[in-house]
Amino acid sequence: MATRIFLTVDTELAWRHHAEGRPIDDIAELSLEPAGVGVTWQLEQLRRHGLKACFFVDPMPALVYGLDPIKRVVETILEAGQEVQLHLHANWAGAKIGDGGAAHGRFELIDHTRDEQRNLIAGAAELLVAAGANDPVAFRAGSYSASDETLLALAELGFIYDSSHNGSEHPWPSAIGLPVTQIAPVRHCGIIEVPVTLIEDKPDSLRHFQICALSAAEMRAALDHADREDHAAVTIVSHGFELATRDGTAQNGVHVRRFEALCEMLAERRETLRTTHFAERPRLTLDPDDTPLEPNMMRTRLRQAEQLWSNLVSERTP
């Protein structure tokens, strides 16, 4: 059976731009469409390569700025034939315009009680639907901040999938009670957990499969490993703003090339590595003995050199 690929894009208004006191149009542009390589550009690359992706959209900023920025990005994603599922950064609850980010809720979802988490998730789901999305069936907590209490709350609300478990961020803020090396889908606390995929970049050191975290060579090796070992799923993370510099004003060439390379890899291997939407409710083999890619120091050293270039050169703005 083909390995299911969950290519996910966390899509959110960046708190840092809010804290800088920027107007909402600037916040939306720098967060969602920075430097011409944001959500719209990524959707076009997906279309060109015939790939499916899940955009986890955080509607919580609507509590501060209204629904319009969320409606616009939801509409853009759905018109491109991709899916919208629920993302949530809890700190937006209680935020205010123009105070430099002084007012905010607790940043980590796991710092709330189960009832508080349930209420936050339910409210966020209502906002997402009000912005034009279908009822969400999948969830990812901001900063991967979820626990077993989060999963129980999601199950009570009728969600089917969660994708917050990230062993490289365990035990905080990713606090779900699963092994750190759990990368295969598993039923846990009444929901199907679809963990973020990991590689072992050094002995006993885990790194998650994210565009800004792995080189193209590491991504290819991880996909080869999953294909060869017939893994149930691979879950990849990106962000709407991840292909631009941190200030959102210029492209990060290293990250752009990685995204392009990833799309090409997945298009080449579509028969055995099949991009999938959560809304399709794909049949998944649950809890097989899938393990992260083993370390290779040459791959790691090359990525570290590339990362140094990214930080010193690609992150510089004209």
C-alpha positions as CSV (number, residue, x, y, z in Angstrom):
1,M,0.0,0.0,0.0
2,A,1.3,3.5,-0.8
3,T,2.7,5.6,2.0
4,R,0.4,8.5,2.7
5,I,2.1,11.9,2.6
6,F,0.5,14.7,4.7
7,L,2.1,17.8,3.4
8,T,1.0,20.4,5.9
9,V,1.3,24.2,6.0
10,D,0.6,26.0,9.3
11,T,-1.1,29.2,8.1
12,E,-1.3,32.0,10.7
13,L,-0.8,35.7,11.4
14,A,2.6,36.0,13.0
15,W,2.5,37.3,16.5
16,R,5.8,39.2,16.1
17,H,4.2,41.5,13.5
18,H,1.3,42.1,15.8
19,A,3.7,42.9,18.6
20,E,5.5,45.4,16.4
21,G,2.3,47.4,16.1
22,R,1.9,47.0,12.4
23,P,-1.5,47.6,10.7
24,I,-3.5,44.5,9.9
25,D,-3.0,44.7,6.2
26,D,0.8,44.6,6.7
27,I,0.5,41.8,9.3
28,A,-1.5,39.7,6.8
29,E,0.8,40.4,3.9
30,L,4.0,39.6,5.9
31,S,2.5,36.5,7.4
32,L,0.5,35.0,4.5
33,E,2.0,36.4,1.3
34,P,5.6,37.5,2.2
35,A,8.0,38.4,-0.7
36,G,5.9,36.6,-3.3
37,V,6.5,33.1,-1.8
38,G,3.6,32.8,0.6
39,V,0.4,30.9,0.4
40,T,-0.6,31.8,-3.1
41,W,2.9,31.0,-4.5
42,Q,2.9,27.6,-2.6
43,L,-0.5,26.8,-3.9
44,E,0.7,27.4,-7.5
45,Q,3.7,25.0,-7.0
46,L,1.3,22.4,-5.6
47,R,-1.0,22.8,-8.6
48,R,1.9,22.5,-11.1
49,H,3.1,19.3,-9.5
50,G,-0.4,17.8,-8.9
51,L,0.0,17.6,-5.2
52,K,-2.4,17.7,-2.3
53,A,-1.6,19.7,0.9
54,C,-3.4,20.5,4.2
55,F,-3.3,24.1,5.3
56,F,-3.8,24.3,9.0
57,V,-5.3,27.7,9.4
58,D,-5.3,29.6,12.8
59,P,-8.5,31.7,13.0
60,M,-7.8,33.1,16.5
61,P,-6.5,36.5,15.3
62,A,-10.1,37.2,14.2
63,L,-10.8,37.8,17.9
64,V,-8.6,40.9,17.5
65,Y,-8.8,41.9,13.8
66,G,-12.1,40.4,12.6
67,L,-12.7,37.6,10.2
68,D,-11.7,39.3,6.9
69,P,-8.0,38.3,6.8
70,I,-8.9,34.7,7.7
71,K,-11.7,34.7,5.1
72,R,-9.3,35.8,2.4
73,V,-6.8,33.1,3.0
74,V,-9.4,30.4,3.5
75,E,-11.0,31.4,0.2
76,T,-7.6,31.4,-1.6
77,I,-6.8,27.8,-0.3
78,L,-10.2,26.3,-1.1
79,E,-10.3,27.9,-4.6
80,A,-7.0,26.2,-5.3
81,G,-8.5,22.8,-4.4
82,Q,-6.6,22.3,-1.2
83,E,-8.0,21.6,2.2
84,V,-8.3,23.8,5.4
85,Q,-8.0,22.3,8.8
86,L,-7.8,23.8,12.3
87,H,-4.7,25.4,13.8
88,L,-4.7,27.3,17.1
89,H,-2.3,29.6,18.9
90,A,-4.0,30.2,22.2
91,N,-2.2,33.5,23.0
92,W,-4.5,35.5,20.7
93,A,-7.3,35.1,23.2
94,G,-7.1,38.4,25.1
95,A,-4.8,40.2,22.7
96,K,-5.4,43.9,21.9
97,I,-4.5,46.2,19.0
98,G,-1.7,48.7,19.5
99,D,-0.3,47.6,22.9
100,G,2.9,46.0,21.6
101,G,1.7,42.5,22.4
102,A,1.4,43.2,26.1
103,A,-2.0,41.7,26.4
104,H,-2.4,38.0,25.5
105,G,-3.6,34.7,26.7
106,R,-1.4,31.9,27.8
107,F,0.9,31.0,24.9
108,E,0.8,27.2,25.2
109,L,-2.4,25.3,24.9
110,I,-1.2,22.7,27.4
111,D,-1.1,25.4,30.1
112,H,-4.9,25.4,30.0
113,T,-7.2,22.9,31.7
114,R,-9.0,20.3,29.6
115,D,-12.3,22.3,29.8
116,E,-10.5,25.5,28.8
117,Q,-8.8,23.7,25.9
118,R,-12.1,22.3,24.8
119,N,-13.7,25.7,24.8
120,L,-10.8,27.3,22.9
121,I,-10.8,24.6,20.3
122,A,-14.6,24.7,19.9
123,G,-14.5,28.5,19.6
124,A,-11.7,28.4,17.0
125,A,-13.5,25.8,15.0
126,E,-16.6,28.1,14.9
127,L,-14.4,31.0,13.7
128,L,-12.9,28.8,11.0
129,V,-16.3,27.7,9.6
130,A,-17.5,31.3,9.8
131,A,-14.5,32.2,7.6
132,G,-15.7,29.8,4.9
133,A,-14.0,26.5,5.8
134,N,-15.8,23.1,6.1
135,D,-16.2,21.6,9.6
136,P,-12.6,20.6,10.5
137,V,-11.7,17.0,11.1
138,A,-8.0,17.5,11.8
139,F,-6.1,19.7,14.3
140,R,-2.6,20.9,15.0
141,A,-1.8,22.9,18.1
142,G,0.4,26.0,17.7
143,S,4.0,25.2,18.7
144,Y,2.9,21.5,18.8
145,S,1.6,22.3,22.2
146,A,-0.8,19.4,22.9
147,S,-1.2,16.8,25.6
148,D,-3.5,13.8,26.2
149,E,-6.0,16.2,27.6
150,T,-6.0,18.0,24.3
151,L,-6.7,14.8,22.4
152,L,-9.6,13.9,24.8
153,A,-11.1,17.4,24.2
154,L,-10.7,16.9,20.4
155,A,-12.4,13.5,20.6
156,E,-15.3,15.0,22.6
157,L,-15.7,17.7,19.8
158,G,-15.9,15.1,17.0
159,F,-12.4,15.5,15.5
160,I,-10.9,12.5,13.8
161,Y,-7.2,13.4,13.5
162,D,-4.6,15.3,15.4
163,S,-1.1,16.1,14.1
164,S,0.6,17.8,17.1
165,H,2.9,15.0,18.4
166,N,6.5,16.0,17.6
167,G,9.1,13.9,19.4
168,S,11.8,16.5,18.8
169,E,9.8,19.0,20.9
170,H,8.9,16.5,23.7
171,P,8.2,16.7,26.6
172,W,7.5,20.4,26.3
173,P,5.6,21.9,24.6
174,S,4.7,18.7,22.7
175,A,3.4,16.7,25.6
176,I,1.3,13.9,24.2
177,G,1.9,10.7,26.0
178,L,3.5,8.8,23.1
179,P,7.2,7.7,22.6
180,V,9.4,10.4,21.2
181,T,10.2,8.2,18.2
182,Q,6.5,7.6,17.4
183,I,6.1,8.6,13.7
184,A,3.4,6.2,12.6
185,P,-0.3,7.0,12.9
186,V,-1.8,5.6,16.1
187,R,-5.1,5.7,17.9
188,H,-4.6,7.5,21.2
189,C,-7.1,9.0,23.6
190,G,-10.0,8.5,21.2
191,I,-8.4,10.1,18.2
192,I,-6.0,9.1,15.4
193,E,-2.7,10.8,16.1
194,V,-0.7,11.5,12.9
195,P,2.7,12.5,14.3
196,V,5.2,14.8,12.6
197,T,7.8,12.8,10.9
198,L,11.3,12.8,12.4
199,I,14.8,11.8,11.3
200,E,17.7,11.0,13.6
201,D,20.3,13.6,12.4
202,K,22.8,12.6,15.0
203,P,22.8,9.6,17.4
204,D,20.0,10.1,19.9
205,S,19.1,13.5,18.4
206,L,15.8,13.9,16.6
207,R,14.9,16.5,14.0
208,H,11.5,17.0,12.5
209,F,10.6,17.0,8.9
210,Q,10.2,20.7,8.2
211,I,11.2,22.8,5.2
212,C,13.4,25.1,7.3
213,A,14.9,22.2,9.4
214,L,16.0,19.6,6.8
215,S,18.1,20.0,3.6
216,A,16.8,18.6,0.3
217,A,19.2,15.7,0.6
218,E,17.8,14.9,4.1
219,M,14.2,15.1,2.8
220,R,15.0,12.8,-0.1
221,A,16.7,10.3,2.3
222,A,13.7,10.4,4.7
223,L,11.3,9.8,1.8
224,D,13.4,7.0,0.4
225,H,13.5,5.5,3.9
226,A,9.7,5.7,4.2
227,D,9.1,4.2,0.8
228,R,11.6,1.4,1.2
229,E,10.3,0.5,4.7
230,D,6.6,0.9,3.5
231,H,5.8,3.4,6.2
232,A,2.1,4.2,6.9
233,A,2.6,7.9,6.6
234,V,5.0,10.8,6.3
235,T,3.9,14.1,7.9
236,I,5.8,17.2,6.6
237,V,5.5,20.7,8.1
238,S,5.9,24.1,6.5
239,H,4.5,27.6,7.2
240,G,2.9,30.2,5.1
241,F,5.8,32.6,5.9
242,E,8.6,30.0,6.0
243,L,10.0,30.6,2.5
244,A,10.7,34.3,3.2
245,T,13.1,36.0,5.6
246,R,12.0,36.4,9.2
247,D,10.9,40.0,8.6
248,G,8.9,38.9,5.6
249,T,10.4,41.3,3.2
250,A,12.6,39.1,1.0
251,Q,12.7,35.5,-0.2
252,N,14.9,33.0,1.6
253,G,16.5,31.3,-1.4
254,V,17.6,28.2,0.6
255,H,14.1,27.5,1.8
256,V,12.5,28.3,-1.6
257,R,14.8,25.8,-3.3
258,R,14.0,23.2,-0.7
259,F,10.2,23.6,-1.2
260,E,10.7,23.3,-5.0
261,A,12.8,20.2,-4.6
262,L,10.3,18.6,-2.3
263,C,7.5,19.2,-4.7
264,E,9.6,17.6,-7.5
265,M,10.4,14.6,-5.3
266,L,6.8,14.0,-4.4
267,A,5.6,14.4,-8.0
268,E,8.3,11.9,-9.2
269,R,7.2,9.3,-6.5
270,R,3.4,9.8,-6.6
271,E,2.7,6.1,-7.1
272,T,4.3,5.0,-3.9
273,L,4.3,8.3,-1.9
274,R,0.7,9.6,-2.2
275,T,-0.1,13.1,-1.0
276,T,-3.4,13.1,0.9
277,H,-6.0,15.3,2.5
278,F,-7.3,14.5,6.0
279,A,-10.8,15.2,4.7
280,E,-10.5,12.1,2.5
281,R,-10.4,10.1,5.7
282,P,-7.7,7.8,4.2
283,R,-7.4,4.2,5.3
284,L,-4.2,4.2,7.5
285,T,-2.3,1.3,9.0
286,L,-2.3,2.2,12.7
287,D,0.8,1.8,14.9
288,P,3.1,-0.2,12.6
289,D,6.8,-0.4,13.7
290,D,7.9,2.6,11.7
291,T,11.1,4.2,12.9
292,P,13.0,7.4,12.0
293,L,15.7,7.5,9.4
294,E,19.1,6.7,11.0
295,P,21.8,9.4,11.1
296,N,24.3,10.1,8.5
297,M,27.0,12.6,9.5
298,M,27.8,13.6,6.0
299,R,24.2,14.6,5.3
300,T,24.0,16.4,8.7
301,R,27.3,18.4,8.1
302,L,26.1,19.4,4.6
303,R,22.8,20.7,6.0
304,Q,24.6,22.6,8.8
305,A,26.7,24.3,6.2
306,E,23.6,25.1,4.2
307,Q,21.9,26.4,7.3
308,L,24.8,28.7,8.1
309,W,24.5,30.1,4.5
310,S,20.8,30.6,5.0
311,N,21.3,32.4,8.3
312,L,24.2,34.6,7.2
313,V,23.2,35.3,3.6
314,S,19.6,34.3,2.7
315,E,18.2,36.0,5.8
316,R,19.8,39.3,4.9
317,T,17.4,41.7,3.3
318,P,18.4,44.3,0.7
